[in-house]
Amino acid sequence: MKTLRMEYRGYIIIESNKIEGWFMTECNTICGQSIEEVKYDIDGEIKGKAIDQKVTIYYKGEFGMAVNKVEGRLKDFGTRKWAQYNNAAYVNMIPKRKRKVRGFMQTYNPYLVLVLGWDHADIKDGMEVISDSPSMTVKQSRHMSFSDEWTNEADSVLDAYLEKEEVTVLGDYRETKGFSSYNGKTTTV
């Protein structure tokens, strides 16, 4: 995972392994801004550089099923208020070989990871073949809906893959890593 280092108006140095979890390692109060104002400015600058870049998105499927992977061009991402969630994770992108913008939002028990570039790690398909004949193939889900095994499997693959140095994580909104849609706080940096 790459580390982001940025100077802000010559007074602040930011270090992070992922954009939405950055932290300040040095800050002089000369800049005259609150920490929240600085976060807003830097998040906007980072998002601006990521727009229209190739991105791979990992998200939890409908009905609590397997974690899916989709590739495309990034249009917007972050968190916003949605119903009772103060920081629901969202992403808008144009999928590969498509023309229209598609959006994803994760509210309760979120699982959304944005990685810069294409051709990243694949997550195992959620279905397995239980019967195969020349005229019919029968598949069934490997786990029950909303089972923790779905995210555990995806986390084991993604955590190992994201440790590579050439991988840049734009956003990591996983409840398994401490992100909450209610308050947006993350316990990992």
Stockholm file with secondary structure:
# STOCKHOLM 1.0

chainA/1-189         MKTLRMEYRGYIIIESNKIEGWFMTECNTICGQSIEEVKYDIDGEIKGKAIDQKVTIYYKGEFGMAVNKVEGRLKDFGTRKWAQYNNAAYVNMIPKRKRKVRGFMQTYNPYLVLVLGWDHADIKDGMEVISDSPSMTVKQSRHMSFSDEWTNEADSVLDAYLEKEEVTVLGDYRETKGFSSYNGKTTTV
#=GR chainA/1-189 SS CCCEEEEETTTEEEEESBGGGCEEEEECGGGCCCHHHHHHHHHHHHHHHHTTCEEEEEEECGGGCCEEEEEEEEEEEEEEEETTEEEEEEEEEEETTCCSCEEEEECSSCEEEEEESSSCCCCCCSEEEEEECSSCEEEEESSCTTCHHHHHHHHHHHHHHHTSTTCCEEEEEEGGGTCCTTTCCCSCC
#=GC SS_cons         CCCEEEEETTTEEEEESBGGGCEEEEECGGGCCCHHHHHHHHHHHHHHHHTTCEEEEEEECGGGCCEEEEEEEEEEEEEEEETTEEEEEEEEEEETTCCSCEEEEECSSCEEEEEESSSCCCCCCSEEEEEECSSCEEEEESSCTTCHHHHHHHHHHHHHHHTSTTCCEEEEEEGGGTCCTTTCCCSCC
//
